[in-house]
Each structure stands twice: as structure tokens, then as C-alpha cells.
Amino acid sequence: MAGVFGSLVGGTSTVAATWVIQRTVNRRELLDAEIRKRETLYGQFVSECSKRVVDSFERQLENPETLLAIYELLNRIRLCSSDPVLREAERALITITEQYFGPNFSLEQFREIIRGGRAVDPLRDFAEACRAELKSVRRLL
């Protein structure tokens, strides 16, 4: 009886240890996939917004479809991101849209803005919020 009980206890502990390890591995894989997905999404948003920022300095908004890709990315961000990241993405989009309706800059004016230190990166706060969110997700690993 003692031998059977010992085998049962030993087998149960092995099964329990395997279950815990597998659960941890699965969780880590899911978090890694989530991090990669968000990094890709945020990178696409930054890339598209960067193009529109430069475009907004040179011209007025002639076709609302110009902003369609940004809105698509914004709504994908809305599905999976934290509130601070979403808030900063929305602010970046508002800043870009407002610039389209503001005065255009010549290259010389743009150069003076940069030289004078008045240039504001409309994506900086978004990038900082993304970095903080990804850092907090990585801590869960």
C-alpha cells in the first residue's frame, strides 16, 4: 500500500509540475505575440502619421481620404491598446488634421522652426505612451 501511495504522490507531483510549466510557457508565448502585434501596429501608425505631418506642412487637405489610413490604424489601436496610448493617438491625429487647415510652410520657414527649437513632434507623446505600455506588458513576462 505504501508503494502504491508513494507512486501516486510522485506521479501527481510530476503531472502538476508539468502543468504549471506548460501554463507558464503558453502565457509567455501569448504575451510575446501580443507585444509583437502592438509594436507592429504602433510602428505603422507612426509611419503613416509621419508622412501626413510632412504633407500637412506643405499643403492643405484637399481629399479627406488622405487621412483614411490613419483612422484605420487609430481604430485598430482602439481595439487593443491602453487608454493613455489611445488618448495620445487621438491627440496626434487632431494635431495633424489642424495643421492641414493651418498655414503652409516654405522650406525656409520649416528650417527656421527647427532652428528656433519651436518644432513640436506631434508623435512624441504617443511614442512615450506606447513605450510605457509595452514596458508594463513585458514586466508580466
The 8 nearest C-alpha neighbors of each residue, nearest first, counted from 0:
[[1, 3, 2, 4, 5, 6, 7, 8],
 [0, 2, 4, 3, 5, 6, 7, 8],
 [3, 1, 5, 0, 4, 6, 7, 8],
 [4, 2, 6, 0, 5, 1, 7, 8],
 [3, 5, 7, 1, 2, 6, 0, 8],
 [6, 4, 2, 8, 7, 3, 1, 9],
 [7, 5, 9, 3, 4, 8, 10, 2],
 [6, 8, 4, 10, 5, 9, 11, 3],
 [9, 7, 11, 5, 6, 10, 4, 12],
 [10, 8, 6, 12, 11, 7, 5, 13],
 [11, 9, 13, 7, 12, 8, 6, 14],
 [10, 12, 8, 14, 13, 9, 7, 15],
 [11, 13, 15, 9, 14, 10, 16, 8],
 [14, 12, 10, 16, 11, 15, 17, 9],
 [13, 15, 11, 17, 12, 16, 18, 10],
 [16, 14, 12, 18, 13, 17, 11, 19],
 [15, 17, 13, 19, 18, 14, 12, 20],
 [18, 16, 14, 20, 15, 19, 21, 13],
 [17, 19, 15, 21, 16, 20, 22, 14],
 [20, 18, 22, 16, 17, 21, 23, 15],
 [19, 21, 23, 17, 22, 18, 24, 16],
 [22, 20, 24, 18, 23, 19, 17, 25],
 [21, 23, 19, 25, 20, 24, 18, 26],
 [24, 22, 26, 20, 21, 25, 27, 19],
 [25, 23, 21, 27, 26, 22, 20, 28],
 [26, 24, 28, 22, 27, 23, 21, 29],
 [25, 27, 29, 23, 28, 24, 22, 30],
 [26, 28, 24, 30, 25, 29, 140, 31],
 [29, 27, 31, 25, 26, 30, 32, 24],
 [28, 30, 26, 32, 27, 31, 33, 25],
 [29, 31, 33, 27, 32, 28, 34, 26],
 [32, 30, 28, 34, 33, 29, 27, 35],
 [31, 33, 29, 35, 30, 34, 36, 28],
 [34, 32, 30, 36, 31, 35, 29, 37],
 [33, 35, 31, 37, 36, 32, 38, 30],
 [36, 34, 38, 32, 33, 37, 39, 31],
 [37, 35, 33, 39, 34, 38, 32, 40],
 [36, 38, 40, 34, 39, 35, 41, 33],
 [37, 39, 35, 41, 40, 36, 42, 34],
 [40, 38, 42, 36, 37, 41, 35, 43],
 [39, 41, 37, 43, 42, 38, 36, 44],
 [40, 42, 44, 38, 43, 39, 37, 45],
 [41, 43, 39, 45, 44, 40, 38, 46],
 [44, 42, 46, 40, 41, 45, 47, 39],
 [43, 45, 41, 47, 42, 46, 72, 48],
 [46, 44, 42, 48, 43, 47, 49, 41],
 [47, 45, 43, 49, 44, 48, 42, 50],
 [46, 48, 44, 50, 49, 45, 43, 69],
 [49, 47, 51, 45, 50, 46, 44, 52],
 [48, 50, 52, 46, 51, 47, 45, 53],
 [51, 49, 47, 48, 53, 52, 54, 46],
 [50, 52, 54, 48, 49, 53, 55, 47],
 [53, 51, 49, 55, 54, 50, 95, 48],
 [52, 54, 56, 55, 51, 50, 49, 57],
 [53, 55, 51, 57, 52, 56, 50, 58],
 [56, 54, 99, 52, 57, 53, 58, 98],
 [57, 55, 103, 53, 54, 104, 58, 52],
 [56, 58, 103, 54, 55, 104, 53, 105],
 [59, 57, 55, 103, 56, 54, 60, 99],
 [58, 60, 99, 100, 61, 55, 103, 57],
 [61, 59, 99, 62, 58, 63, 100, 55],
 [62, 60, 59, 63, 65, 58, 64, 99],
 [61, 63, 64, 60, 65, 66, 59, 67],
 [64, 62, 65, 66, 61, 60, 67, 96],
 [65, 63, 67, 66, 62, 68, 61, 60],
 [64, 66, 63, 67, 62, 68, 60, 51],
 [65, 67, 64, 69, 68, 63, 70, 51],
 [66, 68, 64, 70, 69, 65, 71, 63],
 [69, 67, 71, 70, 66, 72, 47, 65],
 [70, 68, 72, 71, 66, 67, 73, 47],
 [69, 71, 73, 67, 72, 68, 74, 66],
 [70, 72, 68, 74, 69, 73, 67, 75],
 [71, 73, 75, 69, 70, 74, 44, 76],
 [74, 72, 70, 76, 75, 71, 69, 77],
 [73, 75, 77, 76, 71, 72, 70, 78],
 [74, 76, 72, 78, 77, 73, 71, 79],
 [77, 75, 73, 74, 78, 80, 79, 72],
 [76, 78, 74, 75, 79, 80, 85, 73],
 [79, 77, 75, 76, 80, 74, 73, 81],
 [78, 80, 76, 77, 81, 75, 37, 33],
 [81, 79, 76, 77, 84, 78, 85, 82],
 [80, 82, 84, 83, 85, 79, 132, 77],
 [81, 83, 85, 84, 86, 80, 77, 87],
 [84, 82, 86, 85, 81, 128, 87, 80],
 [85, 83, 128, 87, 81, 86, 82, 129],
 [84, 86, 88, 82, 87, 83, 77, 89],
 [85, 87, 83, 89, 84, 88, 82, 90],
 [88, 86, 125, 90, 84, 89, 85, 91],
 [89, 87, 85, 91, 90, 86, 125, 84],
 [88, 90, 92, 86, 87, 91, 85, 93],
 [91, 89, 87, 93, 92, 88, 94, 86],
 [90, 92, 94, 88, 121, 89, 93, 122],
 [91, 93, 89, 95, 90, 94, 96, 88],
 [92, 94, 90, 96, 91, 95, 97, 89],
 [95, 93, 91, 97, 92, 96, 90, 98],
 [96, 94, 98, 92, 93, 97, 52, 91],
 [95, 97, 93, 99, 98, 94, 92, 100],
 [98, 96, 94, 100, 99, 95, 93, 101],
 [97, 99, 101, 95, 100, 96, 55, 94],
 [98, 100, 55, 59, 96, 60, 97, 101],
 [101, 99, 97, 98, 59, 60, 96, 102],
 [102, 100, 98, 99, 97, 103, 59, 55],
 [103, 101, 104, 100, 98, 56, 99, 59],
 [102, 104, 56, 57, 58, 101, 105, 59],
 [105, 103, 56, 108, 57, 109, 106, 102],
 [104, 106, 108, 107, 109, 103, 57, 56],
 [107, 105, 109, 108, 110, 104, 111, 57],
 [106, 108, 110, 105, 109, 111, 104, 112],
 [109, 107, 111, 105, 110, 106, 104, 112],
 [110, 108, 106, 112, 107, 111, 104, 105],
 [109, 111, 107, 113, 108, 112, 106, 114],
 [112, 110, 114, 108, 113, 109, 115, 107],
 [111, 113, 109, 115, 117, 110, 114, 118],
 [112, 114, 110, 118, 116, 111, 115, 117],
 [115, 113, 111, 116, 112, 110, 117, 118],
 [116, 114, 112, 117, 113, 111, 118, 110],
 [115, 117, 113, 114, 118, 112, 119, 111],
 [118, 116, 112, 115, 119, 113, 114, 111],
 [119, 117, 113, 116, 112, 120, 115, 114],
 [118, 120, 121, 117, 116, 123, 122, 113],
 [119, 121, 122, 123, 118, 124, 91, 52],
 [122, 120, 91, 123, 119, 94, 124, 95],
 [123, 121, 125, 120, 124, 91, 126, 45],
 [122, 124, 126, 125, 120, 121, 127, 119],
 [125, 123, 127, 126, 122, 128, 87, 121],
 [124, 126, 87, 122, 128, 123, 127, 88],
 [125, 127, 129, 123, 124, 128, 122, 130],
 [126, 128, 124, 130, 129, 125, 123, 131],
 [127, 129, 125, 131, 84, 130, 126, 124],
 [130, 128, 126, 132, 127, 131, 84, 133],
 [129, 131, 127, 133, 128, 132, 134, 126],
 [132, 130, 134, 128, 129, 133, 127, 135],
 [131, 133, 129, 135, 134, 130, 128, 136],
 [134, 132, 136, 130, 135, 131, 129, 137],
 [133, 135, 131, 137, 132, 136, 130, 138],
 [136, 134, 138, 132, 133, 137, 131, 139],
 [137, 135, 133, 138, 139, 134, 132, 34],
 [138, 136, 134, 139, 135, 140, 133, 30],
 [139, 137, 135, 140, 136, 134, 133, 132],
 [138, 140, 137, 136, 135, 30, 27, 134],
 [139, 138, 137, 27, 30, 136, 26, 31]]
